[in-house]
Amino acid sequence: MALAAGTGEPLMSRWLKILGAATILLGVVLFWSPRVAFRTSEQLEHTHLRVRRERFLLVPRAVAGLIIGVGVAVLILGAQKKI
């Protein structure tokens, strides 16, 4: 079992805690701001011109809540002493 430097904590446990916290943070951000904007670039047919479009992805609040729940579960799993 590998230990994290200077803590005596198992390395897998530390990574699970980091992953859990990051997942919770992602879920909270998506819950507060469910609209995610992204840009696409498409080439027009039969020309060399390209069109840039801004599109939006709407994440339902239930999905954001599910992501938060998964993050909490991973955080609890990482906090267990057996890993």
C-alpha positions as CSV (number, residue, x, y, z in Angstrom):
1,M,0.0,0.0,0.0
2,A,1.5,3.3,-1.1
3,L,1.3,6.2,1.4
4,A,1.0,9.9,0.5
5,A,4.1,11.9,1.2
6,G,4.5,12.9,4.8
7,T,0.9,12.1,6.0
8,G,0.8,8.3,6.5
9,E,-2.5,8.4,4.6
10,P,-3.0,5.8,1.8
11,L,-2.5,7.3,-1.6
12,M,-5.7,5.9,-3.0
13,S,-7.7,7.5,-0.2
14,R,-6.2,10.9,-0.9
15,W,-7.0,10.7,-4.6
16,L,-10.6,9.6,-3.8
17,K,-11.0,12.6,-1.5
18,I,-9.7,15.0,-4.2
19,L,-11.9,13.4,-6.8
20,G,-14.9,13.6,-4.5
21,A,-14.3,17.3,-3.7
22,A,-13.9,18.1,-7.4
23,T,-17.1,16.3,-8.3
24,I,-19.0,18.1,-5.6
25,L,-17.6,21.4,-6.8
26,L,-18.6,20.6,-10.4
27,G,-22.2,19.7,-9.3
28,V,-22.5,22.9,-7.3
29,V,-21.4,25.0,-10.2
30,L,-23.8,23.2,-12.6
31,F,-26.6,23.6,-10.0
32,W,-26.0,27.4,-9.7
33,S,-25.4,27.9,-13.5
34,P,-27.0,25.1,-15.4
35,R,-26.4,26.6,-18.8
36,V,-23.0,25.6,-20.3
37,A,-21.9,27.6,-23.4
38,F,-19.5,26.2,-26.0
39,R,-18.5,27.1,-29.5
40,T,-18.4,25.1,-32.7
41,S,-16.8,25.8,-36.0
42,E,-18.3,24.4,-39.1
43,Q,-17.2,24.6,-42.7
44,L,-19.8,25.7,-45.3
45,E,-20.4,23.3,-48.0
46,H,-18.7,23.9,-51.4
47,T,-16.7,26.9,-50.0
48,H,-13.6,27.4,-47.9
49,L,-15.5,29.6,-45.4
50,R,-16.1,28.5,-41.8
51,V,-18.9,29.6,-39.5
52,R,-18.5,29.8,-35.8
53,R,-21.6,29.2,-33.6
54,E,-22.1,29.5,-29.9
55,R,-24.3,26.8,-28.5
56,F,-25.7,26.0,-25.1
57,L,-26.1,22.8,-23.1
58,L,-28.8,23.0,-20.4
59,V,-28.0,20.7,-17.5
60,P,-31.1,19.8,-15.5
61,R,-30.9,20.6,-11.7
62,A,-31.7,16.9,-11.0
63,V,-28.5,15.9,-12.9
64,A,-26.5,18.5,-11.0
65,G,-27.9,17.1,-7.7
66,L,-27.0,13.6,-8.8
67,I,-23.4,14.7,-9.5
68,I,-23.2,16.2,-6.1
69,G,-24.5,13.0,-4.6
70,V,-21.9,10.9,-6.4
71,G,-19.2,13.3,-5.2
72,V,-20.4,12.9,-1.6
73,A,-20.3,9.1,-2.0
74,V,-16.7,9.2,-3.4
75,L,-15.7,11.5,-0.6
76,I,-17.1,9.2,2.0
77,L,-15.4,6.2,0.3
78,G,-12.1,8.1,0.4
79,A,-12.5,8.9,4.1
80,Q,-12.8,5.2,5.1
81,K,-9.7,3.8,6.8
82,K,-9.6,0.5,4.8
83,I,-8.6,1.9,1.5
